Amino acid sequence: MPAANSRPTLPLLLSLNAGFVDTAGFLALQGLFTAHVTGNFVTLGASLVFGTTGTVAKLLALPVFCLVVILTRLVSSGLLRLNRPALKIILGLKVAFLVAGAVLAIHLGPFVDGDAWQAVVTGMVLVAAIAIQNAAHRIHLGTAPPSTLMTGTTTQIMIGLADMVHAPTVDNVSAPGARLLAMSTNVAVFAAGCAAAALLYAHVGVWCFVVPPVLGIATPFLRTPAGKSP
């Protein structure tokens, strides 16, 4: 087996980082989801009912996420037309946002008021970072399991398990084992990122935001799945 194939794949690092950033952001920024942005609709409703802070950031998260995804798509298309390594450049941009988010969190945090400009700006920088990751994953790693939204992946795992027990049609002869393993590993790595963020936040507070950019710097040393863009 080639030495490169012994290295972890890029999608696993993305899942680990997404789980970490989402949990750290939720804990530090008064319940803001930086990766599962539509989940902010739920926490927004809770904030309005219970009078907790963070309403502004939760309202802004989805439009900021959408805008950054559009811009990432445009940048990626331009880089591809110029025969540039689009995936690496885009992920490098994501690391820059993670660095900015860490600096803001450490310099301006801890965030007691989720509606203060310090918390909102920090939250939107982290939302932008994960939006870049989501767009990069969809554009360049489309056949790999998603690195952020685990509900769909978990659903697909359960469907795969059911198909292993009894295939829906006689024509379905392909074994789903490899795909199930990949998706299950993806969910486990995301969960590990969540656990690590919770543990570190409990011990070092906002300094835990140093971890995501450090993980992101490891991107060039990771293996891209076969057939994906460099």
ZIDA-V54849 format. One record per residue. PSI is psi in radians with two decimals (NA if undefined). OMEGA is omega in degrees with one decimal (999 if undefined). D_LAST is the distance of its C-alpha to the last C-alpha in Angstrom with 2 decimals. Layout:
PSI|OMEGA|D_LAST + PSI|OMEGA|D_LAST
//
This chain:
2.35|178.9|20.42 + 2.63|-177.7|17.71 + -0.62|-178.2|17.55 + -0.58|-177.4|13.87 + -0.18|178.0|14.99 + -0.14|-179.6|17.57 + 2.63|177.1|15.32 + 2.65|178.9|15.22 + 2.69|-179.0|12.40 + -0.76|-179.4|10.72 + -0.55|179.1|12.87 + -0.72|177.1|15.93 + -0.71|179.2|15.50 + -0.71|178.6|15.10 + -0.76|178.2|18.24 + -0.80|-178.1|20.10 + -0.71|-179.8|19.54 + -0.77|177.7|20.51 + -0.69|-179.6|23.62 + -0.88|-176.2|24.56 + -0.70|-179.0|24.28 + -0.78|-178.9|26.06 + -0.78|179.5|28.89 + -0.73|178.6|29.32 + -0.72|179.3|29.42 + -0.74|-178.2|31.89 + -0.69|-173.3|34.13 + -0.47|-170.1|34.05 + 0.65|172.9|34.10 + 0.83|173.1|36.94 + 0.39|178.2|35.12 + 2.20|172.7|32.14 + 2.09|179.1|29.15 + -0.36|180.0|25.98 + -0.89|-179.6|23.65 + 1.23|-168.2|26.12 + -0.56|179.4|27.41 + -0.36|174.9|29.68 + -0.32|178.5|31.45 + -0.37|175.3|32.83 + -0.66|179.2|35.21 + -0.86|-178.7|36.90 + -0.47|175.3|37.17 + -0.79|177.1|38.31 + -0.72|178.7|41.14 + -0.69|179.5|42.04 + -0.71|-179.3|42.10 + -0.64|-178.5|44.44 + -0.79|-173.6|46.72 + -0.08|176.5|46.97 + 0.37|178.2|46.80 + 2.93|-175.8|43.92 + 3.00|176.9|41.66 + 0.14|-176.9|38.11 + -0.78|-176.3|38.89 + -0.84|-178.7|37.40 + -0.67|-179.3|33.98 + -0.56|175.8|33.90 + -0.62|-176.2|34.86 + -0.40|-170.2|32.19 + -0.83|-176.0|29.28 + -0.85|178.1|28.55 + -0.65|176.9|28.85 + -0.79|178.2|26.74 + -0.84|-178.0|24.04 + -0.77|-179.7|24.24 + -0.76|-178.6|24.25 + -0.65|177.0|21.16 + -0.77|178.4|19.24 + -0.82|-179.6|20.49 + -0.67|179.0|19.56 + -0.71|177.4|16.00 + -0.76|-179.5|15.72 + -0.75|178.5|17.33 + -0.76|-179.9|15.23 + -0.78|179.6|11.95 + -0.73|178.3|13.76 + -0.72|179.2|15.00 + -0.69|178.8|11.83 + -0.67|177.9|10.51 + -0.50|179.4|14.01 + 0.10|-178.9|13.80 + 0.68|176.8|10.71 + 2.72|178.3|9.25 + 1.46|-170.7|5.88 + -0.80|-176.3|7.25 + -0.80|-179.0|5.97 + -0.70|179.7|6.81 + -0.77|-179.1|9.79 + -0.74|178.5|10.98 + -0.52|173.2|11.05 + -0.66|175.6|12.78 + -0.68|177.5|15.17 + -0.73|178.4|15.83 + -0.68|178.3|16.81 + -0.71|176.9|19.10 + -0.65|177.7|20.79 + -0.67|176.2|21.24 + -0.81|178.5|22.84 + -0.72|178.1|25.05 + -0.69|178.6|25.99 + -0.76|179.1|26.99 + -0.78|179.3|29.04 + -0.77|-178.6|30.76 + -0.75|-177.7|31.51 + -0.68|-176.6|33.00 + -0.65|-173.6|34.86 + -0.36|-177.7|36.16 + 3.08|-1.9|36.41 + 2.77|-171.4|37.86 + 1.73|178.8|38.15 + -0.65|-179.5|41.52 + 1.93|-179.1|41.46 + -0.23|178.8|38.37 + -0.09|177.1|39.59 + 2.60|-175.7|39.82 + -0.56|-179.9|37.56 + -0.77|-179.9|36.04 + -0.69|-178.4|34.89 + -0.81|-179.3|33.75 + -0.80|179.3|31.64 + -0.77|-179.7|30.05 + -0.73|-178.1|29.39 + -0.55|175.4|27.81 + -0.73|179.4|25.43 + -0.65|174.9|24.29 + -0.74|178.6|24.19 + -0.71|179.7|21.95 + -0.80|-178.6|19.51 + -0.50|174.2|19.35 + -0.72|176.3|19.29 + -0.77|179.2|16.05 + -0.78|179.6|14.65 + -0.80|-179.4|16.23 + -0.77|179.7|14.91 + -0.70|-179.4|11.24 + -0.80|-179.2|11.88 + -0.71|-174.9|13.77 + -0.77|-169.2|11.54 + -0.30|-177.4|8.12 + 0.74|-169.7|9.74 + -0.50|-178.1|12.98 + -0.14|177.7|14.36 + 2.62|177.6|14.21 + 2.55|179.6|17.49 + 2.58|-177.0|17.86 + -0.08|-177.3|17.57 + -1.02|-174.8|20.66 + 1.86|-174.0|23.28 + -0.22|-178.7|24.70 + -0.82|179.2|27.68 + -0.68|179.2|25.97 + -0.74|178.6|24.20 + -0.69|176.7|27.59 + -0.78|-179.0|29.28 + -0.61|176.4|26.97 + -0.80|-179.5|27.63 + -0.68|176.7|31.34 + -0.72|177.8|31.16 + -0.70|177.6|29.41 + -0.72|178.1|32.14 + -0.68|180.0|34.77 + -0.50|177.2|33.37 + -0.56|177.4|33.52 + -0.77|-179.1|37.18 + 1.89|-179.7|37.96 + 2.45|-177.6|35.61 + -0.51|178.3|36.36 + 2.79|179.1|36.94 + -0.33|-179.4|37.83 + -0.26|-177.9|34.88 + 1.56|-176.5|32.43 + -0.12|-178.6|32.08 + 2.35|179.9|28.47 + 2.21|-177.4|28.44 + 0.14|-172.9|26.57 + -0.81|-177.9|26.59 + -0.75|178.9|22.93 + -0.73|177.7|21.91 + -0.74|179.3|24.71 + -0.76|179.9|23.69 + -0.79|-179.1|20.14 + -0.70|179.6|21.68 + -0.71|176.9|24.51 + -0.70|179.8|22.37 + -0.81|179.3|20.43 + -0.72|-179.7|23.84 + -0.71|179.7|25.23 + -0.71|176.4|22.49 + -0.79|178.8|22.94 + -0.65|177.6|26.67 + -0.67|176.3|26.33 + -0.72|177.1|24.68 + -0.81|-178.7|27.62 + -0.74|-179.5|30.14 + -0.72|179.6|28.81 + -0.78|180.0|28.94 + -0.76|-179.4|32.46 + -0.81|-178.7|33.66 + -0.68|179.2|32.41 + -0.64|179.1|33.68 + -0.49|-175.2|37.04 + -0.62|-174.1|37.26 + 0.01|177.2|35.67 + -2.42|-174.2|35.46 + -0.23|176.3|33.03 + -0.24|177.7|31.84 + -0.34|-179.6|29.63 + -0.07|173.9|27.20 + -0.52|-173.0|26.18 + -0.83|-175.9|24.22 + -0.81|177.9|21.35 + -0.54|176.8|20.06 + -0.75|176.2|20.51 + -0.68|-179.3|18.39 + -0.57|179.6|15.71 + -0.41|179.8|15.78 + -0.11|-175.2|14.80 + -0.82|-177.5|11.26 + -0.33|-176.9|9.78 + 0.06|-176.9|12.02 + 2.67|-178.4|10.94 + 2.26|172.8|9.53 + 2.29|-179.5|6.97 + 2.58|-177.4|9.41 + 2.39|176.7|9.77 + 0.01|-178.8|9.01 + 2.84|-179.5|6.46 + 2.54|178.8|3.83 + NA|999|0.00
//
